[in-house]
Amino acid sequence: MTENNNLNLEGQIEIIALLKKVWLGKKLIVKTTVLFFIIGCIVALLSPVVYTAQTTFVPQVSEDQMSSTKGSLGSLASLAGINLSQGSISSDSYLSPLLYSKLAESEEFALNIINEEIINSNGNKLTIKEYLLSNKSSFNFNRIGFIKKYTIGLFLNNETEKSNSDVFKGFNFLSEEDFYLVEDFKENFTIELNEKEGFIKVLARDKSAFISTQLVQIITKNLQSKIIKLRTNKIKERLEYSEEQYELKQREFDFLQKKLAEFKDSNKNISTARFMSELQKLESEYQLQKNILMTLASEFNNNKIKLNKDTPIFSVIDEVSVPNERSEPKRSFIALIYMLLGILLSSGYLLAKEPLTGIIKNIREA
């Protein structure tokens, strides 16, 4: 007990000594804090203004799909064809709803979007790519691009020449400009998936409130189109295949029907055994083709119904609107952070000054 009390007393004495050092250097702390506060205010005032627009929508599916799903994914699971009630996955569930937010991270998705047209504040139309290029200042230094250009880039000069050959025709080559544009553009928007509630939120940021709103609209439109395409791709293939088979059998059936009619017309007054045998053969073949054609027609119609049923409809919960208030920078927060940084740095300097001086002195004497 005595040893513990002595340790506690020593610890209290050390804390008091440290606090005394901080108190004696309060002038330095105040000056540093004021200096960092001024720097923080300058940084906050010079930081570019950013507006954030957003929209929220829910993929709607048919009632029979909805009734067969449960759990945290809700309608998103049924949209992907996942039957959670049976713990199994249908043959059409080739895309998980959890991957919808990942679609926007692909370069293909961003490349398609930057070629879309927007309207600037002057009412002029231009592509997103042109808008991004116009915002790039000559003072912006791309460190990664600079290093790549003057290191490994020196050994890749022949890459663009190779890309023109027949061997490389099946591959997509991004120019350096497009690559960095896509990377910059992907930082300006976010797609959030709420698994529990089953909705998707799209957010876009830009220095112009009007442009950020247009970006949300374009990104949402492309995302929904991509979801529909991926969700209905398999059933569309089935529909096209069943349509081809139906049309093929329809032509065969029409030909056989015509052949049977001509055979009957040309043998009206003949009732021989050979005639009856040939007639029965044609009628059997006709009936068989008719049954096949009806089956194919039913399958074709079922696929059309399934396509309409499985094509998701998106219900907008929160319509996008032009934001009136900026989302960044949070100037008071920036100034507060710089103040705290000033306090921490100056206090740390006062506490570490004496030990560091002793260490340096010992090193010099040694």
VOBA-1610 file (N, C-alpha, C; in pm, whole numbers, padded with zeros to 5 digits, always signed):
BEGIN
Met+00084-00120+00000Met+00000+00000+00000Met+00087+00124+00000Thr+00198+00118+00080Thr+00287+00233+00088Thr+00355+00257-00046Glu+00397+00146-00114Glu+00462+00159-00244Glu+00366+00218-00348Asn+00240+00174-00345Asn+00140+00227-00439Asn+00116+00375-00416Asn+00110+00412-00287Asn+00090+00554-00255Asn+00207+00638-00303Asn+00330+00583-00287Asn+00448+00655-00333Asn+00448+00672-00486Leu+00405+00565-00555Leu+00398+00572-00703Leu+00295+00674-00748Asn+00178+00674-00682Asn+00074+00771-00716Asn+00122+00913-00689Leu+00195+00930-00579Leu+00246+01062-00545Leu+00350+01110-00647Glu+00436+01017-00689Glu+00536+01052-00790Glu+00469+01088-00923Gly+00365+01011-00958Gly+00292+01040-01082Gly+00226+01177-01078Gln+00167+01211-00963Gln+00103+01342-00947Gln+00206+01454-00956Ile+00324+01429-00895Ile+00430+01531-00900Ile+00475+01554-01044Glu+00489+01445-01124Glu+00531+01458-01263Glu+00427+01533-01345Ile+00299+01502-01321Ile+00192+01571-01395Ile+00193+01719-01361Ile+00211+01750-01232Ile+00215+01891-01189Ile+00333+01962-01254Ala+00447+01891-01262Ala+00566+01951-01325Ala+00541+01979-01473Leu+00476+01887-01540Leu+00446+01907-01682Leu+00350+02024-01702Leu+00245+02029-01617Leu+00149+02139-01627Leu+00215+02273-01598Lys+00313+02270-01505Lys+00385+02393-01472Lys+00466+02442-01592Lys+00528+02347-01665Lys+00603+02384-01786Lys+00510+02448-01889Val+00392+02388-01906Val+00295+02441-02003Val+00249+02580-01960Trp+00227+02596-01829Trp+00179+02726-01779Trp+00284+02834-01795Leu+00409+02800-01769Leu+00516+02898-01785Leu+00535+02939-01931Gly+00501+02850-02022Gly+00514+02883-02165Gly+00383+02922-02228Lys+00291+02975-02146Lys+00157+03009-02197Lys+00161+03117-02304Lys+00260+03207-02294Lys+00270+03313-02395Lys+00301+03253-02533Leu+00394+03156-02532Leu+00426+03088-02659Leu+00304+03015-02715Ile+00229+02951-02624Ile+00109+02878-02667Ile+00006+02973-02727Val-00016+03087-02661Val-00113+03185-02711Val-00071+03239-02846Lys+00058+03275-02858Lys+00107+03330-02985Lys+00095+03226-03097Thr+00134+03104-03068Thr+00126+02996-03170Thr-00018+02969-03209Thr-00106+02967-03108Thr-00247+02940-03136Thr-00308+03050-03223Val-00276+03175-03191Val-00326+03288-03271Val-00272+03280-03413Leu-00142+03246-03425Leu-00081+03234-03558Leu-00149+03125-03639Phe-00170+03008-03578Phe-00235+02898-03649Phe-00381+02930-03679Phe-00446+03005-03591Phe-00585+03047-03617Phe-00591+03137-03740Ile-00495+03228-03752Ile-00490+03316-03869Ile-00465+03234-03996Ile-00370+03138-03984Ile-00343+03051-04100Ile-00467+02971-04137Gly-00537+02921-04035Gly-00660+02845-04061Gly-00766+02928-04129Cys-00778+03055-04087Cys-00876+03144-04151Cys-00839+03170-04297Ile-00711+03187-04322Ile-00666+03209-04461Ile-00694+03086-04546Val-00661+02968-04490Val-00687+02843-04564Val-00835+02826-04590Ala-00918+02855-04490Ala-01064+02841-04504Ala-01119+02935-04610Leu-01067+03059-04611Leu-01116+03157-04709Leu-01070+03126-04850Leu-00950+03068-04862Leu-00896+03038-04995Leu-00942+02903-05049Ser-00998+02819-04962Ser-01046+02687-05008Ser-01161+02705-05105Pro-01162+02628-05215Pro-01268+02643-05315Pro-01405+02602-05260Val-01505+02676-05301Val-01642+02646-05259Val-01694+02526-05338Val-01756+02433-05270Val-01809+02312-05332Val-01956+02296-05294Tyr-02039+02266-05395Tyr-02181+02238-05372Tyr-02206+02090-05397Thr-02290+02031-05315Thr-02323+01890-05328Thr-02472+01873-05355Ala-02502+01810-05468Ala-02641+01776-05502Ala-02660+01626-05483Gln-02783+01584-05454Gln-02807+01442-05431Gln-02950+01404-05466Thr-02966+01276-05492Thr-03099+01219-05515Thr-03102+01079-05456Thr-03220+01034-05421Thr-03238+00901-05363Thr-03351+00830-05436Phe-03326+00706-05475Phe-03430+00630-05545Phe-03429+00485-05499Val-03542+00419-05523Val-03558+00279-05482Val-03596+00196-05605Pro-03526+00087-05633Pro-03566-00002-05742Pro-03690-00080-05703Gln-03796-00067-05784Gln-03921-00138-05758Gln-03928-00262-05847Val-03978-00372-05789Val-03993-00497-05864Val-04135-00547-05849Ser-04166-00656-05919Ser-04302-00710-05917Ser-04337-00765-05779Glu-04467-00780-05753Glu-04514-00821-05620Glu-04473-00964-05588Asp-04473-01053-05690Asp-04438-01191-05661Asp-04290-01203-05624Gln-04207-01120-05687Gln-04066-01120-05649Gln-04050-01059-05510Met-04127-00954-05482Met-04117-00887-05352Met-04160-00980-05239Ser-04265-01060-05263Ser-04316-01146-05157Ser-04221-01261-05128Ser-04135-01294-05225Ser-04043-01405-05205Ser-03912-01363-05144Thr-03898-01237-05108Thr-03773-01187-05053Thr-03796-01134-04914Lys-03691-01141-04832Lys-03696-01084-04698Lys-03554-01063-04653Gly-03536-00994-04540Gly-03403-00966-04490Gly-03363-00823-04516Ser-03236-00794-04496Ser-03187-00656-04502Ser-03181-00603-04643Leu-03168-00691-04745Leu-03153-00640-04881Leu-03285-00598-04942Gly-03396-00657-04898Gly-03527-00614-04945Gly-03541-00620-05095Ser-03590-00509-05153Ser-03618-00505-05296Ser-03492-00518-05380Leu-03377-00479-05325Leu-03252-00491-05401Leu-03218-00637-05426Ala-03246-00725-05329Ala-03220-00867-05349Ala-03310-00925-05457Ser-03439-00889-05453Ser-03531-00939-05555Ser-03497-00884-05691Leu-03441-00763-05693Leu-03400-00704-05821Leu-03292-00788-05886Ala-03208-00851-05806Ala-03101-00935-05859Ala-03148-01079-05881Gly-03274-01110-05847Gly-03325-01244-05866Gly-03293-01339-05752Ile-03262-01285-05635Ile-03224-01368-05521Ile-03347-01397-05435Asn-03378-01524-05417Asn-03491-01566-05334Asn-03440-01597-05194Leu-03451-01499-05105Leu-03397-01516-04972Leu-03483-01608-04886Ser-03610-01621-04920Ser-03698-01704-04839Ser-03664-01852-04851Gln-03610-01892-04965Gln-03576-02032-04985Gln-03427-02057-04967Gly-03351-01947-04948Gly-03208-01963-04929Gly-03138-02007-05055Ser-03200-01984-05170Ser-03140-02024-05297Ser-03137-01908-05392Ile-03060-01925-05499Ile-03044-01821-05599Ile-03098-01870-05730Ser-03182-01790-05795Ser-03241-01828-05922Ser-03138-01823-06031Ser-03172-01877-06145Ser-03079-01883-06258Ser-03047-01747-06314Asp-03129-01647-06285Asp-03105-01513-06338Asp-03023-01426-06245Ser-02985-01478-06128Ser-02919-01394-06027Ser-02769-01390-06049Tyr-02729-01338-06162Tyr-02587-01331-06194Tyr-02525-01203-06144Leu-02601-01110-06088Leu-02547-00983-06038Leu-02602-00955-05899Ser-02513-00946-05804Ser-02556-00916-05666Ser-02592-00770-05654Pro-02698-00737-05579Pro-02734-00596-05559Pro-02627-00519-05484Leu-02541-00591-05410Leu-02434-00524-05338Leu-02329-00466-05433Leu-02333-00509-05559Leu-02235-00462-05656Leu-02282-00339-05733Tyr-02406-00294-05709Tyr-02457-00181-05785Tyr-02374-00055-05763Ser-02335-00032-05637Ser-02254+00087-05610Ser-02114+00075-05667Lys-02071-00050-05698Lys-01939-00071-05756Lys-01938-00044-05907Leu-02055-00040-05967Leu-02061-00015-06112Leu-01999+00119-06147Ala-02022+00216-06059Ala-01973+00351-06087Ala-01822+00362-06076Glu-01757+00264-06016Glu-01613+00269-06001Glu-01539+00222-06126Ser-01612+00166-06221Ser-01547+00119-06343Ser-01513+00236-06434Glu-01404+00221-06508Glu-01361+00326-06601Glu-01460+00341-06716Glu-01520+00229-06756Glu-01618+00234-06866Glu-01736+00323-06830Phe-01784+00310-06706Phe-01898+00390-06661Phe-01864+00538-06663Ala-01746+00573-06608Ala-01705+00714-06604Ala-01679+00769-06745Leu-01621+00687-06832Leu-01593+00732-06969Leu-01722+00764-07044Asn-01825+00682-07025Asn-01953+00709-07090Asn-02014+00839-07040Ile-01997+00866-06912Ile-02059+00986-06854Ile-01989+01113-06899Ile-01854+01112-06906Ile-01783+01237-06939Ile-01807+01280-07083Asn-01868+01193-07161Asn-01903+01231-07298Asn-02045+01287-07308Glu-02116+01290-07194Glu-02251+01347-07192Glu-02244+01500-07193Glu-02352+01562-07240Glu-02355+01709-07249Glu-02419+01770-07125Ile-02365+01885-07084Ile-02422+01963-06976Ile-02433+02108-07022Ile-02499+02190-06941Ile-02514+02333-06972Ile-02445+02412-06862Asn-02354+02500-06900Asn-02285+02581-06799Asn-02370+02700-06757Ser-02318+02781-06668Ser-02394+02894-06615Ser-02426+02999-06720Asn-02351+02997-06831Asn-02376+03093-06939Asn-02480+03043-07039Gly-02529+02920-07019Gly-02628+02863-07109Gly-02569+02793-07229Asn-02435+02774-07231Asn-02369+02707-07342Asn-02360+02557-07315Lys-02376+02478-07422Lys-02366+02333-07409Lys-02222+02288-07430Leu-02179+02195-07349Leu-02047+02136-07363Leu-02047+02001-07294Thr-01953+01916-07332Thr-01945+01785-07269Thr-01879+01798-07132Ile-01901+01698-07048Ile-01839+01698-06916Ile-01688+01695-06929Lys-01638+01625-07030Lys-01494+01620-07053Lys-01439+01759-07082Glu-01509+01834-07168Glu-01465+01970-07198Glu-01472+02059-07074Tyr-01573+02037-06992Tyr-01586+02115-06869Tyr-01472+02085-06773Leu-01437+01957-06759Leu-01327+01919-06671Leu-01195+01976-06720Leu-01174+01973-06852Leu-01050+02026-06908Leu-01041+02177-06889Ser-01157+02245-06898Ser-01156+02391-06880Ser-01125+02430-06736Asn-01155+02340-06643Asn-01127+02368-06501Asn-00985+02338-06461Lys-00913+02267-06547Lys-00775+02231-06515Lys-00685+02350-06539Ser-00621+02397-06435Ser-00530+02511-06445Ser-00392+02465-06485Ser-00322+02550-06553Ser-00184+02518-06591Ser-00092+02511-06470Phe-00142+02563-06355Phe-00061+02560-06233Phe-00080+02430-06157Asn-00179+02349-06202Asn-00200+02221-06134Asn-00089+02124-06175Phe-00013+02078-06078Phe+00099+01990-06106Phe+00059+01847-06073Asn+00063+01760-06172Asn+00028+01620-06154Asn+00155+01542-06123Arg+00178+01512-05995Arg+00301+01446-05955Arg+00310+01306-06013Ile+00198+01231-06007Ile+00199+01094-06057Ile+00228+01092-06207Gly+00160+01181-06280Gly+00182+01187-06424Gly+00324+01227-06458Phe+00381+01319-06379Phe+00519+01366-06404Phe+00617+01251-06383Ile+00601+01178-06271Ile+00690+01066-06242Ile+00678+00957-06347Lys+00553+00928-06386Lys+00532+00824-06485Lys+00593+00861-06620Lys+00577+00988-06656Lys+00626+01033-06786Lys+00777+01023-06797Tyr+00847+01061-06689Tyr+00993+01068-06696Tyr+01063+00949-06630Thr+00988+00843-06602Thr+01050+00719-06553Thr+01010+00604-06644Ile+00904+00535-06608Ile+00863+00421-06691Ile+00805+00467-06823Gly+00758+00590-06829Gly+00703+00640-06954Gly+00806+00649-07064Leu+00934+00662-07027Leu+01041+00669-07128Leu+01057+00538-07201Phe+01013+00429-07137Phe+01029+00297-07198Phe+00900+00249-07264Leu+00795+00332-07261Leu+00665+00291-07315Leu+00623+00375-07434Asn+00718+00434-07501Asn+00686+00521-07614Asn+00626+00444-07731Asn+00661+00317-07740Asn+00613+00238-07853Asn+00478+00175-07827Glu+00424+00196-07705Glu+00297+00132-07670Glu+00183+00181-07756Thr+00179+00314-07783Thr+00071+00368-07864Thr+00080+00319-08008Glu+00202+00297-08056Glu+00218+00246-08192Glu+00169+00102-08201Lys+00195+00024-08095Lys+00151-00114-08094Lys-00001-00123-08090Ser-00064-00027-08024Ser-00209-00033-08007Ser-00282-00021-08140Asn-00214+00024-08244Asn-00277+00038-08374Asn-00273-00091-08454Ser-00196-00188-08409Ser-00185-00312-08483Ser-00308-00398-08459Asp-00323-00502-08543Asp-00440-00590-08536Asp-00443-00669-08405Val-00327-00693-08345Val-00320-00774-08223Val-00391-00705-08108Phe-00388-00571-08106Phe-00441-00494-07994Phe-00582-00440-08019Lys-00646-00482-08127Lys-00778-00426-08160Lys-00885-00464-08059Gly-00868-00578-07992Gly-00969-00622-07897Gly-00954-00562-07759Phe-00860-00469-07742Phe-00836-00411-07610Phe-00865-00262-07612Asn-00906-00212-07496Asn-00933-00068-07483Asn-00810+00001-07426Phe-00763+00100-07499Phe-00648+00177-07454Phe-00695+00317-07416Leu-00664+00356-07291Leu-00698+00490-07244Leu-00579+00582-07262Ser-00606+00699-07317Ser-00499+00798-07325Ser-00468+00848-07185Glu-00350+00905-07169Glu-00309+00956-07037Glu-00405+01065-06991Glu-00451+01148-07086Glu-00544+01256-07052Glu-00676+01199-07001Asp-00730+01100-07073Asp-00856+01039-07032Asp-00843+00968-06898Phe-00730+00903-06877Phe-00709+00830-06751Phe-00718+00923-06632Tyr-00646+01035-06637Tyr-00647+01127-06524Tyr-00779+01203-06513Leu-00845+01227-06626Leu-00977+01289-06622Leu-01077+01198-06552Val-01072+01069-06587Val-01163+00972-06525Val-01137+00961-06375Glu-01009+00956-06337Glu-00975+00946-06195Glu-01022+01070-06119Asp-01005+01187-06178Asp-01051+01311-06113Asp-01203+01315-06105Phe-01268+01270-06212Phe-01414+01277-06216Phe-01477+01182-06114Lys-01418+01063-06096Lys-01474+00966-06001Lys-01467+01016-05857Glu-01378+01110-05831Glu-01370+01168-05697Glu-01480+01270-05672Asn-01550+01312-05779Asn-01652+01415-05766Asn-01792+01361-05745Phe-01809+01228-05745Phe-01943+01174-05720Phe-01931+01047-05637Thr-02040+01016-05567Thr-02046+00899-05480Thr-02182+00832-05498Ile-02181+00699-05497Ile-02304+00622-05501Ile-02310+00536-05376Glu-02411+00559-05294Glu-02424+00489-05166Glu-02542+00393-05172Leu-02520+00272-05123Leu-02624+00169-05119Leu-02661+00141-04975Asn-02786+00164-04941Asn-02836+00134-04808Asn-02899-00005-04811Glu-02826-00102-04755Glu-02872-00241-04761Glu-02999-00264-04679Lys-03006-00197-04563Lys-03119-00221-04473Lys-03249-00164-04528Glu-03245-00039-04573Glu-03365+00027-04623Glu-03391-00002-04771Gly-03287-00043-04843Gly-03305-00081-04983Gly-03311+00034-05080Phe-03243+00146-05051Phe-03243+00257-05147Phe-03100+00291-05189Ile-03090+00361-05300Ile-02961+00403-05355Ile-02957+00555-05358Lys-02845+00610-05310Lys-02828+00755-05308Lys-02712+00794-05398Val-02734+00894-05481Val-02631+00945-05573Val-02598+01088-05532Leu-02470+01115-05511Leu-02424+01249-05474Leu-02317+01295-05572Ala-02319+01423-05606Ala-02218+01481-05694Ala-02175+01616-05639Arg-02047+01645-05652Arg-01989+01769-05598Arg-01925+01849-05710Asp-01941+01981-05703Asp-01878+02070-05800Asp-01881+02212-05745Lys-01795+02296-05802Lys-01791+02435-05758Lys-01916+02511-05802Ser-01987+02457-05902Ser-02112+02517-05949Ser-02230+02434-05901Ala-02326+02497-05835Ala-02443+02425-05786Ala-02526+02369-05902Phe-02534+02445-06011Phe-02611+02401-06127Phe-02546+02280-06193Ile-02414+02281-06204Ile-02342+02169-06265Ile-02355+02044-06179Ser-02344+02059-06048Ser-02355+01942-05959Ser-02492+01876-05972Thr-02596+01957-05993Thr-02731+01901-06011Thr-02740+01822-06140Gln-02683+01875-06247Gln-02683+01804-06375Gln-02604+01674-06367Leu-02492+01677-06295Leu-02411+01557-06280Leu-02491+01447-06210Val-02567+01483-06107Val-02649+01385-06037Val-02751+01323-06133Gln-02815+01407-06214Gln-02914+01357-06309Gln-02852+01261-06410Ile-02736+01298-06464Ile-02670+01216-06566Ile-02620+01085-06506Ile-02558+01093-06388Ile-02506+00972-06323Ile-02620+00877-06287Thr-02730+00933-06236Thr-02846+00850-06201Thr-02904+00782-06323Lys-02918+00857-06433Lys-02972+00799-06556Lys-02884+00685-06607Asn-02753+00705-06609Asn-02661+00602-06656Asn-02657+00482-06562Leu-02664+00507-06433Leu-02663+00397-06338Leu-02788+00311-06351Gln-02903+00374-06364Gln-03027+00299-06380Gln-03027+00219-06510Ser-02977+00280-06618Ser-02967+00208-06746Ser-02875+00088-06735Lys-02765+00105-06661Lys-02670-00006-06644Lys-02733-00118-06562Ile-02807-00083-06458Ile-02872-00184-06375Ile-02975-00261-06457Ile-03055-00188-06536Ile-03157-00252-06620Ile-03091-00345-06722Lys-02982-00299-06781Lys-02913-00379-06882Lys-02859-00508-06823Leu-02794-00497-06708Leu-02736-00616-06645Leu-02844-00709-06591Arg-02953-00648-06539Arg-03060-00730-06481Arg-03138-00806-06588Thr-03156-00747-06705Thr-03241-00807-06810Thr-03161-00869-06923Asn-03029-00871-06911Asn-02946-00920-07021Asn-02976-01067-07052Lys-02988-01148-06947Lys-03009-01291-06967Lys-03146-01321-07026Ile-03250-01257-06973Ile-03384-01281-07025Ile-03400-01226-07166Lys-03326-01120-07200Lys-03329-01068-07337Lys-03268-01168-07434Glu-03161-01235-07391Glu-03102-01338-07476Glu-03202-01452-07498Arg-03271-01491-07393Arg-03373-01595-07408Arg-03486-01550-07500Leu-03525-01425-07485Leu-03633-01372-07569Leu-03593-01370-07715Glu-03472-01325-07743Glu-03424-01322-07882Glu-03414-01462-07940Tyr-03366-01557-07858Tyr-03353-01694-07905Tyr-03491-01755-07932Ser-03585-01736-07840Ser-03720-01792-07860Ser-03789-01726-07979Glu-03762-01598-08004Glu-03819-01530-08120Glu-03763-01586-08250Glu-03633-01612-08252Glu-03571-01670-08371Glu-03628-01809-08401Gln-03640-01889-08294Gln-03694-02024-08313Gln-03840-02021-08355Tyr-03916-01929-08300Tyr-04057-01917-08336Tyr-04072-01877-08483Glu-03995-01780-08526Glu-04003-01736-08666Glu-03959-01846-08762Leu-03856-01922-08722Leu-03810-02034-08805Leu-03919-02140-08818Lys-03978-02179-08707Lys-04084-02280-08709Lys-04210-02228-08776Gln-04233-02097-08770Gln-04349-02038-08836Gln-04336-02053-08988Arg-04214-02031-09039Arg-04192-02047-09183Arg-04207-02194-09223Glu-04153-02285-09141Glu-04168-02428-09170Glu-04315-02471-09164Phe-04387-02417-09067Phe-04530-02452-09054Phe-04609-02397-09173Asp-04582-02275-09214Asp-04652-02217-09330Asp-04626-02298-09456Phe-04500-02341-09472Phe-04467-02422-09590Phe-04540-02556-09586Leu-04542-02621-09467Leu-04609-02750-09454Leu-04760-02735-09471Gln-04817-02627-09419Gln-04960-02602-09434Gln-04997-02585-09580Lys-04914-02512-09653Lys-04936-02492-09796Lys-04922-02624-09871Lys-04822-02704-09832Lys-04800-02834-09897Lys-04918-02926-09875Leu-04974-02928-09753Leu-05089-03013-09722Leu-05212-02969-09801Ala-05233-02838-09811Ala-05349-02787-09886Ala-05336-02823-10033Glu-05218-02809-10090Glu-05197-02842-10231Glu-05216-02992-10255Phe-05171-03072-10161Phe-05188-03217-10175Phe-05335-03256-10175Lys-05413-03194-10087Lys-05556-03224-10081Lys-05626-03175-10208Asp-05591-03057-10255Asp-05655-03002-10374Asp-05623-03084-10498Ser-05503-03135-10506Ser-05463-03212-10624Ser-05512-03355-10621Asn-05566-03400-10509Asn-05613-03538-10497Asn-05753-03545-10437Lys-05842-03458-10486Lys-05977-03450-10431Lys-06056-03578-10453Asn-06046-03639-10571Asn-06128-03756-10606Asn-06053-03886-10591Ile-05943-03885-10520Ile-05862-04006-10504Ile-05872-04051-10358Ser-05899-04181-10340Ser-05910-04235-10204Ser-05837-04368-10191Thr-05724-04378-10254Thr-05646-04502-10248Thr-05574-04510-10114Ala-05524-04633-10086Ala-05451-04655-09960Ala-05323-04573-09957Arg-05259-04561-10074Arg-05136-04483-10081Arg-05163-04335-10051Phe-05276-04287-10106Phe-05314-04148-10083Phe-05343-04123-09935Met-05419-04217-09873Met-05454-04201-09733Met-05330-04206-09642Ser-05238-04294-09679Ser-05114-04304-09601Ser-05033-04175-09610Glu-05021-04120-09730Glu-04947-03995-09748Glu-05017-03879-09679Leu-05153-03880-09685Leu-05230-03775-09620Leu-05212-03780-09468Gln-05219-03903-09413Gln-05199-03917-09268Gln-05059-03871-09225Lys-04962-03904-09310Lys-04825-03864-09279Lys-04811-03712-09277Leu-04870-03646-09378Leu-04865-03500-09384Leu-04943-03435-09269Glu-05058-03493-09238Glu-05139-03438-09130Glu-05071-03455-08994Ser-05004-03571-08975Ser-04930-03594-08850Ser-04814-03495-08837Glu-04743-03476-08946Glu-04632-03380-08945Glu-04684-03239-08923Tyr-04801-03212-08986Tyr-04863-03080-08969Tyr-04902-03056-08823Gln-04964-03156-08761Gln-05007-03143-08622Gln-04887-03128-08528Leu-04780-03205-08558Leu-04659-03196-08476Leu-04598-03056-08484Gln-04587-03004-08606Gln-04532-02869-08624Gln-04623-02764-08560Lys-04753-02789-08565Lys-04846-02696-08503Lys-04827-02692-08351Asn-04811-02812-08289Asn-04789-02818-08144Asn-04657-02751-08105Ile-04553-02777-08187Ile-04423-02714-08159Ile-04434-02562-08170Leu-04504-02518-08274Leu-04520-02374-08295Leu-04597-02311-08179Met-04701-02377-08130Met-04777-02325-08017Met-04692-02318-07890Thr-04608-02420-07872Thr-04519-02421-07755Thr-04419-02307-07763Leu-04362-02287-07883Leu-04265-02178-07901Leu-04332-02042-07884Ala-04456-02031-07934Ala-04529-01905-07919Ala-04557-01876-07772Ser-04591-01981-07697Ser-04616-01964-07554Ser-04487-01924-07481Glu-04376-01990-07519Glu-04248-01956-07456Glu-04206-01814-07490Phe-04228-01775-07615Phe-04194-01638-07658Phe-04275-01535-07580Asn-04404-01559-07565Asn-04489-01466-07491Asn-04453-01463-07342Asn-04419-01581-07286Asn-04378-01586-07145Asn-04250-01507-07122Asn-04157-01516-07218Asn-04031-01441-07205Asn-04056-01291-07214Lys-04151-01250-07299Lys-04185-01108-07308Lys-04246-01059-07177Ile-04333-01142-07119Ile-04394-01105-06991Ile-04288-01099-06881Lys-04196-01198-06883Lys-04091-01201-06781Lys-03998-01081-06796Leu-03970-01041-06920Leu-03885-00924-06942Leu-03949-00798-06884Asn-04079-00782-06910Asn-04150-00666-06854Asn-04156-00672-06702Lys-04171-00794-06649Lys-04182-00810-06505Lys-04048-00787-06436Asp-03941-00835-06499Asp-03808-00827-06436Asp-03738-00694-06460Thr-03790-00613-06553Thr-03729-00482-06575Thr-03763-00391-06457Pro-03662-00349-06382Pro-03692-00268-06261Pro-03742-00130-06295Ile-03830-00081-06210Ile-03880+00057-06218Ile-03825+00131-06096Phe-03774+00250-06117Phe-03708+00324-06010Phe-03800+00434-05959Ser-03832+00424-05831Ser-03915+00526-05766Ser-03824+00625-05694Val-03836+00751-05729Val-03751+00855-05671Val-03811+00900-05537Ile-03732+00887-05432Ile-03775+00932-05300Ile-03741+01078-05278Asp-03620+01115-05318Asp-03572+01251-05298Asp-03527+01307-05432Glu-03609+01393-05490Glu-03575+01454-05619Glu-03453+01545-05605Val-03368+01544-05707Val-03251+01631-05704Val-03293+01775-05727Ser-03233+01865-05653Ser-03260+02008-05668Ser-03129+02084-05657Val-03127+02203-05713Val-03006+02285-05710Val-02978+02329-05567Pro-02863+02291-05510Pro-02834+02327-05370Pro-02814+02477-05353Asn-02867+02530-05246Asn-02853+02674-05215Asn-02734+02703-05123Glu-02694+02604-05045Glu-02584+02623-04951Glu-02467+02534-04991Arg-02348+02585-04968Arg-02228+02509-05001Arg-02210+02397-04899Ser-02151+02289-04942Ser-02119+02177-04853Ser-01975+02185-04804Glu-01890+02249-04880Glu-01750+02269-04845Glu-01709+02408-04894Pro-01613+02470-04825Pro-01543+02425-04705Pro-01620+02462-04579Lys-01600+02386-04473Lys-01657+02419-04341Lys-01556+02509-04271Arg-01570+02638-04293Arg-01466+02733-04254Arg-01444+02738-04103Ser-01551+02738-04026Ser-01534+02742-03880Ser-01463+02616-03830Phe-01494+02504-03891Phe-01430+02377-03852Phe-01282+02379-03886Ile-01247+02432-04003Ile-01106+02441-04044Ile-01029+02530-03947Ala-01087+02647-03913Ala-01020+02738-03819Ala-01002+02672-03683Leu-01103+02598-03637Leu-01095+02529-03508Leu-00985+02423-03509Ile-00975+02348-03618Ile-00872+02245-03630Ile-00733+02306-03624Tyr-00714+02418-03694Tyr-00584+02484-03692Tyr-00552+02537-03553Met-00653+02588-03480Met-00630+02634-03342Met-00584+02519-03254Leu-00654+02405-03262Leu-00616+02288-03183Leu-00476+02239-03220Leu-00446+02246-03350Leu-00313+02205-03395Leu-00206+02296-03336Gly-00235+02427-03331Gly-00140+02521-03271Gly-00117+02493-03123Ile-00227+02463-03052Ile-00215+02432-02909Ile-00133+02306-02887Leu-00161+02203-02966Leu-00090+02076-02950Leu+00058+02089-02983Leu+00089+02158-03093Leu+00229+02172-03133Leu+00309+02254-03033Ser+00252+02365-02990Ser+00325+02450-02893Ser+00340+02380-02759Ser+00236+02310-02712Ser+00245+02236-02586Ser+00347+02123-02598Gly+00342+02053-02710Gly+00439+01946-02732Gly+00581+01996-02735Tyr+00600+02114-02795Tyr+00734+02173-02800Tyr+00784+02206-02659Leu+00698+02264-02577Leu+00738+02300-02440Leu+00772+02176-02358Leu+00694+02069-02374Leu+00718+01947-02296Leu+00840+01870-02345Ala+00866+01877-02476Ala+00977+01799-02532Ala+01106+01877-02542Lys+01101+02008-02517Lys+01220+02093-02534Lys+01334+02051-02442Glu+01305+02038-02311Glu+01410+02007-02213Glu+01469+01867-02235Pro+01383+01760-02251Pro+01441+01627-02276Pro+01524+01622-02404Leu+01476+01686-02511Leu+01551+01685-02637Leu+01684+01759-02623Thr+01681+01870-02549Thr+01806+01945-02527Thr+01907+01858-02452Gly+01860+01785-02350Gly+01949+01696-02275Gly+02006+01585-02361Ile+01922+01527-02448Ile+01967+01419-02536Ile+02073+01471-02633Ile+02047+01587-02692Ile+02144+01646-02787Ile+02275+01678-02716Lys+02267+01728-02590Lys+02388+01762-02515Lys+02471+01638-02485Asn+02401+01529-02449Asn+02470+01405-02421Asn+02540+01349-02544Ile+02471+01362-02660Ile+02527+01313-02785Ile+02654+01393-02820Arg+02651+01523-02801Arg+02767+01609-02832Arg+02883+01579-02739Glu+02851+01557-02610Glu+02959+01529-02513Glu+03022+01393-02539Ala+02941+01300-02586Ala+02995+01167-02616Ala+03085+01173-02740
//
